[in-house]
């Protein structure tokens, strides 16, 4: 386990050295990684840090409002970029192409906002598993590898690049961040886009957002999973109110893990599964079927794409 | 005391080996498998060959077996050891993904302290089909007959599973045993 005090001191010094006199923008998602980054950088360079929250239109239910209230008064800049992301994702079905398209769009928005703010450096909450998965060609993460080459920042600072998620949580505790942030479930950079197999549309995102909210409500407090979510994996036949429906199949995934590198599905009680399936199919008209994923990692990854 | 070297064979768990050793206060450094063998011989007291996707990207790793240093091969690291010493590797009839029950065949210093049956996690499609001369089989499972092997005289050890992942029960013990073998 990382030595928290030592890590914090070193990270602050490194950020200060790397930033020099430049203004630094950072992607604040409100997750534990970026929140820790923001706190470290704000201690290192004060108001030369400009945290930017990009609302990609691919965020979870209520996420933007929560971030707004949590980081209110801390120099936070919110960009409403949903239209841009949906336009960039139109007609893109390949999982890697989707991740790349989102990564590209993300960096472009940053360049644009950074210029407006006069910032020349980028700070990112990349953690170690993101890096190994990208380097190993297993999955590209939007904040690593997928970075377009003509990036116009002078430099990229990644203070958490050698840490695992559980270590980042330790650091969050050491920094005194709110418990809610410290124990926040991981949420992928490309957001709900990787929880919809194939092409991303507003309709599909709206459905999967609602399903995710229900899954979190049903599972987080009672079972404390490392991660739980819903994904749209395809269409299947159903019958709702005596009417045949070619509706969405929602896959629910809930796993236990120490570091995200290996993971085991939760053995949920049948009762819980039934209640969750009933809530999802009742609340979302387009859903015909709910399945529970029982595959560990490996061979499956935690997210679907 | 010199560190252990962890050889990065491009596997996604390689850094977890480093992390496990770090958590155990054993000094370790990750190196590229393109590091010249002479440099490896000078810099460490033992070598761990990490896993990876393919033998084609093993670099100089096979040469590290000839340095007179103790070597622990994990997953692809085991396959590197088997093929470099005249054994063979083939696509397994059944891959090992996730939980596997491993039976210890022979008490030995690498697996010292483990019960007869170990609960481990694996991630492999290939397996050792011919154990090289001078090596003995240490463990097997229902899906793979060479879960572990060793050439104790040369202090070469290989395991098919991943002791570095958190889902393997008591994976640390294996590193503790190997560390002791490297200090002898």
Contacts between the chains, C-beta under 8 A, distances in Angstrom:
chain1	res1	chain2	res2	distance
A	1	B	23	6.0
A	128	B	15	6.0
A	129	B	12	7.8
A	132	B	12	4.9
A	132	B	14	7.4
A	132	B	15	5.9
A	133	B	12	6.1
A	135	B	10	7.6
A	136	B	10	5.8
A	136	B	11	7.2
A	136	B	12	5.0
A	136	B	53	7.2
A	138	B	12	6.1
A	164	B	19	6.9
A	257	B	166	7.4
A	258	B	166	3.8
A	259	B	16	7.4
A	259	B	166	6.3
A	261	B	12	7.0
A	261	B	13	6.2
A	261	B	16	5.8
A	261	B	165	6.0
A	261	B	166	7.5
A	262	B	121	5.7
A	262	B	162	7.9
A	262	B	165	4.4
A	262	B	166	6.2
A	262	B	167	4.6
A	264	B	167	6.4
A	296	B	97	7.6
A	296	B	98	4.1
A	296	B	99	7.0
A	296	B	167	7.8
A	297	B	98	7.9
A	298	B	97	4.8
A	298	B	98	6.2
A	298	B	121	8.0
A	298	B	123	4.1
A	299	B	95	7.7
A	299	B	97	3.9
A	299	B	98	6.9
A	299	B	123	7.2
